[in-house]
Amino acid sequence: MRVRRLLDSLATRGDAPCLIWRGETLTYRALDELRRRWRDILGGRNIAPGAVVGIKADHSPNAVALLLALLEHGCVAALIPATAPDEAPYLHDAQAEALCRFDADGEGAWQAVPGRHPTVRHRLLQTLAARREAGFIIFSSGSTGQPKAILHSAERFLAKFDRPGKRLRTLAFLLFDHIAGIDTLFYTLAGGGTLVLPERRDPLSVCRLIQDHEVEVLPTSPTFLNLLCLSGDHAGFDLSSLKIITYGSEPMSAATLARLGEIFPGVDIVQKYGTSEFGAPRARSRGRDSLYLKLKDDEIEARIVDSVLWVRTPTAMLGYLNAPNPFDEDGWYCTGDVVEQDGDWIRILGRQSDIIIVGGEKVYPQEVEAVILELDSIEDAVVRGEAHPFMGHIVTAEVTPRGAADEAAVRKEVRRHCRARLAPYKVPAKVRIAQGPLATERQKKIGQ
């Protein structure tokens, strides 16, 4: 059993550093002892194997230990987004019986979920219980409606770590309630590495953690890396310990990737790809300055149908608890990501649902955003479609200038630059100056 093997490895690694949080180091032995205490708490609360228990938390030693205790106990951990204002819809869709909510100090408080002892469990939860397997639930961002409750078998998900990775010191930048954050956690524990748990994820705080704890791996997003380049905060710290930067969750602009290569000339820069439905398989970038990647995991198959990526893997989710089965009869899953293919290499262009149709022509918002961000005078940009009576839609851009700027001049510069770099139908018909932070639903919530 893979869960048992992972848990047994904690004690055997003894005093090796496992988690670093608020400047304190927790050894593997200490995490194992903490996990045992949480296991006893589960028993004391009469939480039976097969029960679904919500965890609302960011990374902390207690949250990690409770997750491991739930898996050991044969339960299903429902990872509630830490920023969700109301847990009730998530607990309802997960059929959770209890919730443990962690505060900023990493202390957990239990809450019963009234009436959540369902007489009829979802068939997928019944399947896990019949196999006596543990699991976990990740929730989609809800960008296209109700967040989907995505059920994973822990045994199936951990299969990718049968071949442990390198023993590295990694920053847990990606959130505890995201599939990429869980992937990072299990990769580190399976390989015997060390995970540095941040309290803040702004460039200054991240750079300080990398310097103070000699972080070797930074898994993050293009949005953060763009902020890092723009802030210049990296210049004030010794970041020479960094060996690998991985990025994913959204398309990367060529300008940001090039700037990153200049700032970190000796660091491997690797693009990752994955979804909440099947995690992040091993991937290889064509080059540190290339936006093309290749999925190299033996356990995943990929094919492209009408420019959209489909995948099939035995480590995929069991299914949704609150939505129809998305797999076709042969087990293939449509990612909804439009890709450009060059032999065995693919480039992620964006979500099929994000495409803006202008007079019958397709426009990918990320492509226009990348061109706008080439301008030194622009700090951030978001591109959207706007309904138009004759064209169907037009392209609009909202931008944040860097420093004080004449708004009319900014609009003119953005449009002039886009006309020089893009086909006419891709040029924003409207350019607005942002009055606050920019974000769209398709951009992952990684900056909390």
Secondary structure by P-SEA (a helix, b strand, c coil): caaaaaaaaaaaaccccccccccccccaaaaaaaaaaaaaaaaaacccccbbbbbbccccaaaaaaaaaaaaabbbbbccccccccaaaaaaaacccbbbbbccccbbbbbbbcccccccccaaaaaaaaacccbbbbbcccccccccccccccccccccccccccccccccccccccaaaaaaaaaaaaabbbbbbbccccaaaaaaaaaaacccbbbbcaaaaaaaaaaccccccccccccbbbbccbbbbaaaaaaaaaacccbbbbbbbbcccccccbbbbccccccccccccccbbbbbccccccccccccccccccccccccccccccccccccccccbbbbccccccccccccccccaaaaaaaaacccccccbbbbbbbbccccbbbbbbbbccccccaaaaaaaaaaaaaacccccccccbbbbbcccccccccccccc
